[in-house]
Amino acid sequence: MPSPEPEAALVVDLGAVVSNYRLIGDAQGGVPAAAVVKDDAYGLGATAVATALSAAGCETFVVARPEEGAVLRTQIAAPRIIVLNGPRQQDLALFREHRLLPVLNSLDQIALWRTEAGKAGGPSPAALHVDTGMNRLGLAESEVQRLEDAPDLVNGIVFDLVISHLACADDPGNPMNEAQRARFDAVLARLAPTIGRPARSLANSSGIFLGPAFHYDLTRPGVALYGVNPLPGQPNPMRQPVSIRAEVLQVRDVDAGTTVGYGAAHRVAGPRQIATIPVGYANGLWRALGGRLEAKVAGLRVPVVGRISMDLTTIDVTEVPPGQVRPGTVVELVGDVTPVDRIAEMAGTIGYEVLTSLGHRLPRRYIETGA
Ligand SMILES: *Cc1c(COP(=O)(O)O)cnc(C)c1O
């Protein structure tokens, strides 16, 4: 009988995402969290994730580009959608139509948003980004100075929020964290006569775990919601919402001394049983993981062997009791069997890249276990 499910899918447990959101809420005792769902919620699917978090009480969502915000606005009743990259001239209509809150990252964006405020005929809300050490987005020192000297540059704009972003939050001992926090406070004090005292936001996932001094009025967790450890080097408090499930295509017995896969890279010493599953590097399962990953089948951990092909991967199921692995048997990769962080370590990257790599290349299937 044909399976109703795809042969290989990214399974996203929305219950685990909600549970991670609640754990973060507990860690910051009453301070609200804005869920960062940029890049399609790091590959997990922004609409599904935001819908689940919205039902769990999340009132602010953060995206990178206005197009993402526009889609979200039509799909969930979120009171507030923040757009990190801010507006360009050609985006203004999108911001207006979908009531998106732009982050203004430069004096140019402030000037652009003022023209929008002029057209709207009333004050236009925005968020302001001040740089405290990333040198990526946000007002530079010279621009802060300019605003102090010429407060009318923001006429017509009401600032609902001021943000900055930490460069080293995943390294709690790094003096950069405290330096950025002090600089944030100093800039807020200097700008108060110009922009008033809007709500303040500094912490990403790891920043939240630096302690209450970093929480301010709103935090912006992203990756921890999706299972990446915000506390590198310590036990991961987050649940793993992402796994890959793939159905076995074929099982074969291989003779002692023969090899499996490209490059004849895996030679078996004794007779082994090999199962082939339909997921490979074209689905974001990097070739560099070949020979290092583990899979779970019939409740047992088994090694991934040989090279990962474009659409296929081979696993050694010899240790699984006879008859328990057949075409159609479900194999699990990634997640509880091998956490996203562990995969990142194997591939020399970070969990963020594992998630975005997998999430965009496999069909997604949503489940919801107890939050
Ligand atoms: C991506 C991003 C976040 C979320 O960071 P995580 O490390 O994923 O929690 C927060 N704030 C800004 C400005 C970002 O760009």
The ligand as a Gaussian input file, in Angstrom:
#p B3LYP/6-31G(d) Opt

LIG

0 1
 C       18.568000      36.668000      14.255000
 C       18.449000      37.715000      15.271000
 C       17.979000      37.413000      16.562000
 C       17.761000      35.993000      17.034000
 O       19.023000      35.459000      17.393000
 P       19.182000      33.964000      17.965000
 O       20.637000      33.878000      18.250000
 O       18.732000      33.054000      16.885000
 O       18.341000      33.874000      19.178000
 C       17.742000      38.461000      17.436000
 N       17.997000      39.741000      17.069000
 C       18.491000      40.066000      15.859000
 C       18.752000      41.486000      15.530000
 C       18.754000      39.070000      14.922000
 O       19.264000      39.382000      13.733000

